[in-house]
Amino acid sequence: MKKFLLGLLILLLVSVSIAKAAPKAELWRVWLAHGSASTLQVDHQSWQKFLDLNLVQSLDGINRLAYAKVSQNDKKRLDDYLESLSRVLVTSLTRSQQKAFWINLYNALTVKVVLDHYPVKSIFDINISPGWFVKGPWKKALFEVEGHKLSLDDIEHRILRPIWGDPRVHYAVNCASLGCPSLQPKAYTVKNLERLLDLGARDFINHARGLHFKGESLVVSSIYKWFAGDFGENDQAVIKHLKKYADAQLQKRLESLETISAYEYDWRLNDIVAE
């Protein structure tokens, strides 16, 4: 009996570890289609209005969502926005339009998932993904585009990461956690896409949850461990990436470093009441 319980405990620990591990970037080829000369435009104004009314830029440098205060009207606004996205012919959009579309969809869906299950202390508490010991909402099909059902993992790991190969995507998609790069107060559009991607990188890297020091040891976000391949595979490559977006003082401190000592992440909900 003891051996059985020990084996079960080991299985649970391994399963939880796997649940937290980052999926590989595996291309979903249907989403490679695009309209290089398309003039189609996607309206993200409803999402922008939702953010204007419910996202709070806190003094600690983390953007938080006032989940408990989201009105019924704003919940409907969010639902209507997502409904409008479900009708978009994404494969006819330009690449830039698509990138903004997928980022906004990911973030809006994540907020809706949390609102649908609120109150929760962490998005990890929303255990709606199919499969044994799979924690969180990321693997559940939540949305349909052009007849294809998609999960949050599909959007991030089968579309955004493999198609664009842009590490800045990690600063754009928000997992509703304090350790995550902030949900930007602006909806992504073709006009602001590059600026917001760079801004997200700079904001996160120059904040303690992106990286900080314990003595002379460098501690960085677990994002750089989970998605190491997206940043260059080894510590030196990650540090080179960090220096690209670090301010002058931080760049100077990173200059002589070649190794990362530890990784940290805070899975608490990015709620306005979180402490």
N, C-alpha and C positions, 0 to 999 in steps of 0.2 A: 504493500500500500504506500509506504514511504517513497519507494522508487517511482511509483506511478505519479504521486503528487509532485515529486521533484522534477520528473519529466514534463509534467503539465506546466509547472512554473517556468521551466526553461523554454518551452514552446511559446508560452505567453510573452516572455521577455523578448524572444527572437521575433515574434510576430509584431509586437509593438515597435521594435527597432526597424523592421522592414516597413511598417506603416509610415514611419517618420522619414525613411530614406527617400531621396528624390528620384522620381522616375526618370528614365533615360529620354533624351529627345529622339523620338521616333516619328518620322514624317508621315502624315496622313495626306497622301498624294493628291486627293481630289481638291484640296484647298490651294494647290499650286496655281490653279486657273485664275486668271485676272484679266481685266480690261486695260491694256496699257494706255489707250487713248480715251478711256471712259470719262464722261462728264457727270456721271451720277454722283450725287451728294447725299450723305447721311446726316440727318438732323439729330444732334446730341443736346439740344437746348433743354429738354426735360431733365436729363441727367445733371446738366449744369445747374438748373434751378434747385434740384434736390440737394446737391452739394452746397449751394449757397445757403440753404436753410438749415442744414443739419450737420455740416462738418465744422469742427471747431479747431482753430490753430492754437494749441496750448503753449504755455510759457516754457514747457520742457522741450519744445522743439518737435513734438510728435503731434500730427494731425489726428484728432479723435472724432468719432461719430457719436452723436447724442442719441443712441438707439432708443432709450426710454422715452424720449421726447418727440420722436418722429410721429407726426400726425397721420390720421387716416387718409387725409387728402394727399399727403406726401407718399404714403404707401401705395395709393392708387396711381400717383404720378410715376412712381418707380415701375409698377406693373405695366402701365401703359407704354412707358419707354421700352421696356423689354419686349412687349408685344410688337412695337414698331420695328425693333431690330430683327425679330423673327421673320419679318416680311421682306427683309433686304436681300437682294440677289447679290450675295457677297462675291461670288466668282466673277461678276462683271465690274467690280470696283478696281480702281488703280491699287498698286501695292501700298501706297501711303494711306489711302482711304481704308484699306483692309487692316493695316496695322493699328490704326486708331480705333477701328470698329472692334477688333478682338480685345484690345486692352480695356476699352470702356465696357464691353460686354462682361468680361471677367470680373471687373470691379463691381459693376452693378449687380451681377448675379451673386457675388459673395455677400454684399450688403443685404440682399433679399433673403439669402439663406439664414443669415444671423437674425434678421428681423422676424423671420418665420418661426424661429426657435427661441427667441429671447424671452426671459433672461438666461444667459449662460456666462460662465466665467472665462471660457475659451472656446474658440471654434473647434478645437479638438473634442469638445463635449458633444458636438452635433454628429452623432454616429449614424449616418444615413447611407453610407457607402455599402454596396453589396460585398459579401464575402466574410469569412470568419476572421475575427481579430483585426479588421481594417477600421481604423479610427478616422473620424473626420468626414466631411462631406465631399471630398474632392473627386471620388470615383463614381459618384452617382450621376446618371444622365439627368440633367436639369433643364435642358434647352434643346430646341430643334431649329436648324438652319438648313434651308434647301432640302428638306426631307431627311437630314442626318441628325441623329440625337447626339448631343455633346455633354460631356462632363467638364468640370473646371480643369481637371488634369488634361483632357483632350485639348482644350484651348491653349493651355500653357506649354505642354510638353509635346504635343503632336502638331501644333500649328505655329504658335509664336516663336518658340525656340528654334525648331529645325528650319523653318522657312527663312527667318531673318538672321539667325546666328548673331544676334545683337545682345551682348551681356546686359545692356541697359534695360532690357525688358524686365529683369529681376527687380529693378527699382520702380517699375511702373505698375505691375500687377500686385495688388494688395491682398494679404491673407487675413485681414481683420485682427492682427495681433500687434502688440506693442513692439515686438522685436522686428517687425517687418518694415521695409521702407514705407513712408507715409502715403496714404491715399491723397493724391494731389487735389487741391481745391478747384482745379480746372479740368473740364472734360477734354480729352485728347481730340485734336482735329488735325487736318493736314497742315494748317498754318502754324500750329504751336507744337507739333509732334517732336521735332528735333530739340527744341528749346526745353520742353518738359522732360524729355528723356535725360538730357544733360543735367537739368536742375535736380531731378530725382537722385541721380548719382552723386552729385555734389552734396546735397542735403544729407543723404544717408552716410556717406563716407566721412563727413566732417561732424557727425554726431556720435556720441559714445556708443550707441547701439550698433553702429557700423564698425567702429574700431576704437579701442582705447588701450592704455598701457597699465600694466601692473608692475611697478618698478620699471625695469628696462624690457620687460617681456610684452610682446604684442598679442593682444586678444582681439579677435575679429568675430563678426557675425557668422553663425553657422551656415548662412547662405553660401559663403565662400568654400565651405567643405562639401555641402550637399551638391553644389553645382560647379565643383572645381574645374571640370572640363571646359565650362563656358568662359572661365577666366584665365585659362592657360595651363592647367594641369598641376603646377607645382607652386610652392610658396613664393618663389621669386617672381613668377608670372602674376600671381595675385597681388603681391606688393607693388609691382609695376603698374597694375591697373589702379590700385588705390592711390598711388602717387599722381596719376593722371588727373584725378578729380579733387585731390586734397588741396587745402589752402597752403600758403607758403610756409607757415610755421610747422604744419603737420608734414609737409613734404620733406622738410629739413630733418625731422625726427625719423622719418622712414628711410632716409637716404642710405644709412649704413646697415639696415636690417636685411637679412636674407631668409629668416625663418619666422613662422607663426607659432606661438606657444600654446594657444588655446582658442576654443570656439565657444560662443555663448548665444543663446536665443531666448526671448521672453514670449511665451505663447499666451499670456494673458490677453483678454479681449481689448481692442483699442477703443474702449468705451470711455466716455467723458467722466464717468464716476470711478474708473480704475485708479488705483493708487500705486 
